[in-house]
Amino acid sequence: MNTNFGHTGGEDSSDAVSRFEQKLRKNESFFFEWNTYELIIHEYVDRGLYQLALSVCEYAQEQHPYSFEVYFEKAQIYLETDQPAKAIKAIEEGEVYHPQDTELSSTKVAALMQLERFEEAEKVLLFLAQVVSEHKGECYYQLGVCYQGLGNLDKAIEALQLAVDYGVEHDNALFELASCLEVEGRLEESVEHYNKVIDQNPYSAISWYNLGVINDRLKHFDEAISAYEYAIAIDESYSSAYYNMALSYMEKEDYGQAIHYFEETIKIEGENKDEKLHLCLAHSYFQLEKYDEALKHYHIVVLVNSQRHEAWFAMATCLFYKNKWHEASHFYSKAIKLCPTNASYWLGRAKVDDLVGNLISSDEAYQQAISLDASNVEIWLNWSSLYADQKEIQKAREIIDSGIEELPDNARLWYRKTAFQLMLKNYKEVYSCLEYALQLDYEKHVELLEFFEELETQKALMKLIDQFRDDA
């Protein structure tokens, strides 16, 4: 059998493949130089014929066992076909002859990272960082990613900062550095690094978006909105940027703009059934007192998730403001059934039961509410009003006294006690209660005046208040 030696002068990859395949068909012995094998391997890889490319690597390895390129090419093919363990095996075969080859080591790092064998990758990267001169930045970048995988963010930040200092030739290092700083709560530093990323690549929509997220966390809502606007200008379909911008406008209490950008999010994502989005949209309409629109979106929320008790409560509150008290009571009950430990739900139920004349049920609901949150002054005030409206002033005052035991320095309770003492004609107590209330919070005396509709009573109280102020 004849032995044929390959020639490479001016040969292209197609010619090389033809000669290789011809030798195989004729079952002829052959020998090719490494650069011919390289042409054949790359041609097969370009065609997506990875198995054939690997078989060529085997022939090449038999004929050129000391060439590191054989092992490098084989490892690259295994990586490209998601076989990192086989890639490592190929590299280790090559390391027998080339124990400190940096290209083999770099490829080994990629395989180890795919397998999440970060501690082994760290050792190889530390070796590379010591021996390479031209690509130190890339070594430290990979080391930073490796430390993230190990959960060591302090070391990740240190390595990524070195990558930036060595001038790594892509913006991923800055991006990862900014992300690590964000996770560590070093938000101002993170903003600085995202700005550097943007300086390098001003058309990176995700960098603008992340800058917006950080500014949101810093409560710099105007800066956040500006960043999201840039993200949208670059990518008009960036639905998360529209959504986050809407949230920023909610924080600014600009609910009209919030609604606009929530609606834009829905336009991009289609008929969106995301419960959080619709909950925010409903809340925005609620704040604008557009209760019908709010109800529509709260309804979508409970259709998606019937256990979302805050949505049932919000629906009840909308109906309360629409004076649909019987319906409101039903939805308050739904919310209470799902979350019986929320005092606000019981307070809402108590108020509507009072309005529809279910006084016993209202009283029981107030008792439940106060047992859950005795520090809520609204419960004490509303509960006392339940009895005051029935002309049971003594009972109303007793409730306020209980409230004062819980909240002795709350001026609103003392002003309400002043009112009840006046209605009970306990004039001596009126003076002492009013004096103490004024000392606690003078401005809240308006609540005492508003409690009485009679102009003469208001004038008398105002005269007394002025007297205390003059004495002070």
C-alpha positions in Angstrom: 0.0 0.0 0.0 1.4 3.4 -1.0 1.9 6.2 1.5 0.9 9.6 0.1 2.2 12.8 1.6 -0.1 15.9 1.5 1.0 19.1 -0.1 -0.3 22.5 1.1 1.1 25.1 -1.3 -1.8 27.4 -2.1 -4.4 24.7 -1.3 -7.8 25.8 -0.2 -10.0 23.9 2.2 -12.3 22.4 -0.4 -9.4 20.9 -2.3 -8.0 19.6 1.0 -11.3 17.9 1.9 -11.6 16.4 -1.6 -8.1 14.8 -1.3 -8.8 13.6 2.2 -12.2 12.0 1.3 -10.6 10.5 -1.8 -7.9 8.8 0.3 -10.6 7.4 2.6 -12.7 6.0 -0.3 -9.7 4.3 -1.9 -8.5 3.0 1.5 -5.1 4.5 0.8 -2.5 5.3 3.4 -1.8 9.0 3.7 0.0 11.6 5.7 -1.0 15.3 5.8 0.8 18.3 7.3 -1.0 19.8 10.2 -2.0 22.9 8.3 -3.8 20.7 5.8 -5.6 18.9 8.6 -6.5 22.3 10.0 -8.1 23.4 6.7 -10.2 20.1 6.6 -11.3 20.5 10.2 -12.4 24.1 9.7 -14.2 23.2 6.5 -16.2 20.5 8.2 -16.9 22.7 11.2 -18.2 25.5 8.9 -20.6 23.0 7.3 -21.8 21.9 10.8 -20.3 18.4 10.3 -18.8 18.2 13.7 -18.5 14.4 13.9 -16.5 14.3 10.7 -14.3 17.2 12.0 -13.6 15.1 15.2 -12.7 12.1 13.1 -10.1 14.2 11.2 -8.8 15.4 14.6 -8.1 11.7 15.5 -6.2 11.2 12.2 -4.2 14.4 12.9 -3.5 13.4 16.5 -2.0 10.0 15.3 0.2 11.8 12.9 1.1 14.9 14.9 0.8 13.9 18.6 3.1 16.7 19.7 1.1 19.5 18.0 -0.9 21.4 20.6 -3.2 22.7 17.8 -4.7 19.2 17.4 -5.9 19.1 21.0 -6.9 22.7 20.9 -9.1 22.2 17.8 -10.6 19.0 19.3 -11.5 20.8 22.5 -13.0 23.7 20.6 -15.3 21.4 18.7 -16.4 19.7 21.9 -17.2 23.1 23.4 -19.1 24.2 20.4 -21.2 21.0 20.6 -21.9 21.4 24.4 -19.6 18.6 25.5 -17.3 20.4 28.0 -16.2 17.2 29.8 -14.8 15.8 26.6 -13.2 19.1 25.9 -11.4 18.9 29.2 -10.2 15.4 28.4 -8.8 16.5 25.0 -7.0 19.5 26.7 -5.5 17.2 29.4 -4.2 14.9 26.6 -2.5 18.0 25.1 -1.1 19.2 28.4 1.0 16.0 28.6 3.1 17.5 25.8 2.4 21.2 26.5 1.8 21.5 30.3 1.7 25.3 30.3 0.3 26.3 27.0 -1.9 29.3 27.5 -4.3 28.6 24.7 -5.0 25.2 26.0 -5.4 26.6 29.5 -7.8 29.3 28.3 -9.9 26.7 26.6 -9.9 24.6 29.7 -11.3 27.5 31.7 -14.2 27.8 29.3 -15.0 24.1 29.7 -14.7 24.3 33.5 -16.9 27.3 33.6 -19.6 25.5 31.6 -19.5 22.7 34.1 -19.6 25.2 37.0 -16.3 23.8 38.3 -15.4 27.2 39.5 -12.7 26.3 42.0 -10.7 24.5 39.3 -11.3 27.3 36.9 -10.0 29.8 39.5 -6.7 27.9 39.8 -6.1 27.9 36.0 -7.1 31.6 35.7 -4.7 32.6 38.5 -1.9 30.8 36.6 -2.8 32.6 33.4 -2.9 36.0 35.1 0.7 35.5 36.1 2.1 34.2 32.8 0.2 36.1 30.1 1.2 39.6 29.2 -1.2 40.7 26.4 -4.5 39.5 27.7 -4.4 40.1 31.5 -7.6 42.1 31.3 -9.5 39.1 29.9 -8.0 36.8 32.5 -9.2 39.0 35.3 -12.6 39.4 33.7 -13.0 35.6 33.6 -11.8 35.4 37.1 -14.4 37.9 38.2 -17.1 35.8 36.5 -15.7 32.8 38.3 -15.8 34.4 41.7 -19.5 35.3 41.0 -20.1 31.7 40.4 -18.4 30.9 43.7 -20.6 33.6 45.4 -17.6 35.7 46.5 -18.7 39.1 45.3 -15.8 40.9 47.1 -13.2 39.0 45.1 -15.4 39.3 42.0 -15.4 43.1 42.3 -11.6 43.2 42.9 -11.0 41.0 39.8 -13.4 42.9 37.6 -11.8 46.2 38.6 -8.4 44.8 37.6 -9.9 43.7 34.3 -11.1 47.3 33.7 -7.7 48.7 34.8 -5.9 46.4 32.3 -8.2 47.7 29.6 -10.2 44.6 28.7 -11.5 45.0 25.1 -15.2 44.7 25.7 -17.7 46.3 28.0 -18.8 43.1 29.7 -16.3 43.7 32.5 -17.8 47.1 33.4 -21.3 45.6 33.1 -20.5 42.8 35.4 -18.6 45.1 37.8 -21.6 47.4 38.0 -23.9 44.4 38.5 -21.8 43.1 41.4 -21.7 46.5 43.0 -25.5 46.7 42.7 -25.9 43.4 44.5 -23.6 44.5 47.2 -25.7 47.6 47.7 -22.9 49.9 46.5 -25.3 51.7 44.3 -23.5 55.0 43.7 -20.4 53.2 42.5 -22.6 51.0 40.3 -24.1 54.1 38.7 -20.6 55.4 38.0 -19.6 52.1 36.3 -22.8 51.9 34.2 -22.1 55.4 33.0 -18.6 54.1 31.9 -20.2 51.2 30.1 -22.5 53.7 28.3 -19.6 55.9 27.4 -18.0 52.9 25.6 -21.3 51.7 24.1 -24.0 54.4 24.1 -26.3 52.2 22.1 -26.5 49.4 24.7 -30.2 49.4 25.7 -29.7 47.0 28.5 -27.0 49.3 30.1 -29.4 52.2 30.0 -32.1 50.0 31.5 -29.9 48.8 34.3 -28.8 52.4 35.0 -32.5 53.2 35.3 -33.0 50.3 37.8 -30.1 51.5 40.0 -31.5 55.1 40.0 -34.9 53.7 41.0 -33.3 51.9 43.9 -31.5 55.2 44.9 -34.9 56.9 44.6 -33.5 59.2 41.8 -36.7 58.8 39.8 -36.1 61.6 37.3 -32.7 60.1 36.4 -34.3 56.6 36.2 -37.0 57.8 33.8 -34.4 59.5 31.6 -32.4 56.3 31.5 -35.4 54.2 30.5 -36.3 56.7 27.8 -32.8 56.2 26.3 -33.3 52.4 26.5 -36.7 52.8 24.6 -35.2 55.1 22.0 -32.6 52.4 21.2 -35.2 49.5 21.4 -38.8 50.6 21.0 -40.0 47.1 21.9 -38.2 47.0 25.3 -41.3 46.3 27.4 -39.4 46.1 30.7 -38.2 49.6 30.2 -41.8 50.9 29.6 -43.0 48.9 32.7 -40.2 50.2 35.0 -40.7 53.8 33.7 -44.4 53.4 34.7 -43.3 52.3 38.2 -41.0 55.4 38.5 -43.9 57.6 37.6 -46.0 55.9 40.3 -43.3 56.8 42.8 -43.5 60.4 41.6 -47.3 60.2 42.1 -47.7 61.1 38.4 -50.4 58.4 37.9 -51.5 59.7 34.4 -48.0 59.0 33.0 -47.8 55.7 34.9 -51.0 54.6 33.2 -49.7 55.6 29.8 -46.5 53.5 30.1 -48.3 50.5 31.7 -50.7 50.6 28.6 -47.6 50.8 26.3 -46.3 47.7 28.1 -49.5 45.8 27.4 -49.4 46.9 23.7 -46.0 45.4 23.3 -46.6 42.2 25.2 -50.1 41.6 23.9 -53.1 40.9 26.1 -50.9 40.8 29.2 -52.3 38.9 32.2 -49.5 39.7 34.5 -51.2 40.3 37.9 -48.6 42.7 39.2 -48.9 45.0 36.1 -52.7 45.1 36.4 -52.5 45.7 40.1 -50.3 48.7 39.6 -52.5 49.9 36.7 -55.6 49.6 38.9 -53.9 51.4 41.8 -53.0 54.3 39.4 -56.6 54.6 38.3 -57.7 54.4 41.9 -55.4 57.3 42.9 -57.0 59.4 40.1 -60.5 58.4 41.5 -61.3 56.6 38.3 -62.9 53.8 40.2 -64.6 52.0 37.2 -61.3 51.6 35.4 -59.6 50.6 38.6 -62.3 47.9 39.2 -61.7 46.6 35.7 -58.0 45.9 36.3 -58.5 44.6 39.9 -61.0 42.2 38.4 -58.3 40.9 35.9 -56.0 40.4 38.9 -58.4 38.2 40.8 -59.2 36.2 37.6 -55.6 35.4 37.3 -55.1 34.8 41.0 -58.2 34.5 43.2 -56.0 34.3 46.3 -54.8 37.9 45.8 -56.5 39.3 48.9 -55.2 42.9 48.4 -57.0 43.0 45.1 -60.3 42.0 46.7 -59.8 44.6 49.4 -59.1 47.3 46.8 -62.2 46.3 44.8 -64.2 46.7 48.0 -62.7 50.2 48.6 -63.6 51.3 45.1 -67.2 50.2 45.7 -67.1 52.0 49.0 -66.3 55.3 47.3 -69.0 54.6 44.7 -71.5 54.3 47.6 -72.1 50.6 46.8 -71.9 49.5 50.3 -73.6 46.1 50.2 -71.3 45.0 47.3 -68.3 46.5 49.2 -69.1 44.5 52.3 -69.1 41.3 50.1 -65.6 42.0 48.8 -64.3 43.0 52.2 -65.5 39.6 53.4 -63.6 38.0 50.5 -60.4 39.7 51.5 -60.9 38.8 55.2 -61.4 35.2 54.4 -58.1 35.1 52.5 -56.2 37.2 55.1 -58.0 37.4 58.4 -55.1 39.0 60.2 -55.2 42.3 58.3 -56.7 45.0 60.5 -57.4 47.3 57.5 -59.7 44.7 56.0 -61.7 44.5 59.2 -61.8 48.3 59.5 -63.2 48.5 55.9 -65.8 45.9 56.7 -66.8 47.7 60.0 -67.3 51.0 58.2 -69.6 49.6 55.5 -71.6 47.5 57.9 -72.2 50.7 59.9 -73.4 52.4 56.7 -75.9 49.7 55.8 -77.2 49.5 59.4 -75.6 46.3 60.5 -74.4 47.8 63.8 -73.7 44.6 65.7 -71.6 43.2 62.8 -69.9 46.6 62.6 -69.0 46.5 66.3 -67.7 43.0 66.0 -65.5 44.0 63.0 -64.1 47.0 65.0 -63.2 44.7 67.8 -61.4 42.3 65.5 -59.6 45.2 63.9 -58.4 46.7 67.2 -57.3 43.3 68.4 -55.0 43.1 65.4 -53.7 46.6 65.4 -54.3 48.7 68.6 -51.9 51.3 67.3 -54.2 52.3 64.4 -55.8 55.6 65.6 -58.4 55.4 62.7 -59.9 52.3 64.2 -60.4 53.9 67.6 -61.9 57.1 66.1 -64.2 55.2 63.7 -65.3 52.8 66.4 -66.2 55.6 68.7 -68.2 57.3 66.0 -70.3 54.1 65.6 -71.6 54.8 69.1 -71.6 58.5 68.9 -73.9 58.4 65.9 -76.3 56.3 68.0 -76.1 59.0 70.8 -74.3 56.5 73.1 -71.7 59.1 74.0 -70.6 57.5 77.2 -69.7 54.3 75.3 -68.0 56.3 72.6 -65.9 58.1 75.3 -65.0 54.7 76.9 -63.7 53.5 73.5 -61.5 56.6 73.2 -60.2 56.1 76.7 -59.1 52.6 75.8 -57.4 54.1 72.7 -55.6 56.7 74.9 -54.3 53.8 77.1 -52.7 52.4 74.0 -51.7 55.7 72.4 -51.3 58.2 75.3 -49.6 60.8 73.2 -51.9 60.9 70.2 -53.4 64.3 69.9 -56.3 63.2 67.7 -57.7 60.9 70.5 -57.4 63.7 73.0 -59.3 66.1 70.8 -62.0 63.4 70.3 -62.2 62.9 74.1 -62.6 66.7 74.4 -65.6 66.6 72.1 -67.2 63.7 74.0 -66.6 65.4 77.4 -68.3 68.5 76.0 -71.3 66.5 74.8 -71.5 64.9 78.2 -71.2 68.4 79.8 -68.1 67.4 81.8 -66.8 71.0 81.4 -63.9 70.6 83.9 -62.6 67.6 81.9 -63.1 69.6 78.7 -60.5 72.2 79.7 -57.9 69.6 80.8 -58.3 67.4 77.8 -58.2 70.3 75.4 -55.2 71.8 77.1 -53.3 68.5 76.8 -54.3 68.0 73.1 -53.1 71.5 72.2 -49.8 70.8 73.8 -49.4 67.6 71.8 -50.3 69.0 68.4 -51.9 72.5 68.1 -52.6 72.2 64.4 -54.9 69.2 64.8 -57.4 71.3 66.7 -59.2 71.7 63.3 -60.5 68.1 63.8 -62.2 69.1 67.0 -63.9 72.1 65.2 -65.0 69.9 62.3 -66.6 67.4 64.7 -69.3 69.9 65.6 -71.6 71.2 63.0 -73.1 74.0 65.1 -71.4 77.3 64.5 -71.9 78.5 68.1 -70.1 75.5 69.5 -67.2 76.0 67.0 -67.0 79.7 68.1 -67.0 78.8 71.8 -64.2 76.2 71.2 -62.2 78.6 69.1 -62.4 81.2 71.9 -61.2 78.6 74.4 -58.3 77.6 72.1 -57.3 81.2 71.6 -57.3 81.6 75.3 -54.9 78.7 75.8 -52.7 80.0 73.0 -52.5 83.4 74.6 -51.6 81.9 78.0 -48.9 79.9 76.4 
